[in-house]
Amino acid sequence: MAINSQHVTGFAVGIGISAAGFYLYKKNQAKVDQFLRDRGIQISSLLEKDPRTMSVKDLIRAKEELEDIIAEKEYEASKEKEKTSKKK
């Protein structure tokens, strides 16, 4: 079976769709990763790497990720505190 124009077209379309999917994933990576984590699928995180081997850029991203997690936990704790104080 020889390769014809339909094979080449299919290959080009597949590469294009893959590139578009990767672009959309990278653009929304945090949301997609959180969605997968919520469903029990573990995604590697910047926080799982050895900090001594990370670049400055990766360290800053990890720091921001930690700050976001801390802020979410503090917000959840304050909401729980408000709920319990309203019940009394």
Sequence and secondary structure as in RCSB ss.txt:
>XXXX:A:sequence
MAINSQHVTGFAVGIGISAAGFYLYKKNQAKVDQFLRDRGIQISSLLEKDPRTMSVKDLIRAKEELEDIIAEKEY
EASKEKEKTSKKK
>XXXX:A:secstr
    HHHHHHHHHHHHHHHHHHHHHHHTHHHHHHHHHHTT     GGGS GGGS HHHHHHHHHHHHHHHHHHHH
HHHHHHHHHHHH 
